Amino acid sequence: MAKQSLFKEFLGFVKEEKKWWMIPLVTILIVVGFLMVFASSSPLAPFLYPLF
């Protein structure tokens, strides 16, 4: 529930302040974060390290 309200609050902020450029930035940061977590706990880690 908290994640959903945080997401709604973020979208409300973006919409109200007209900061649409933040959406791709936040999306890329989340994807990179998931890749880093996946790379550290996966047997495929040696193949993901060259991406960084």
C-alpha positions, 0 to 999 in steps of 0.5 A: 500500500505504501509503495502505491501511494508513493508512486501516486504521489510521485506522479502527482508531483510530476504532473503538477510541477511539469517535470516530465523529464524525471520519469525516464530518469527514475525508471533508468535508476530503478532498472540499474538498481535491479540489475545490480541486485541481480548481478550480485546474487546470480550465477550469471554475475560474470556476464552482467559485470561488463554492462557496468 
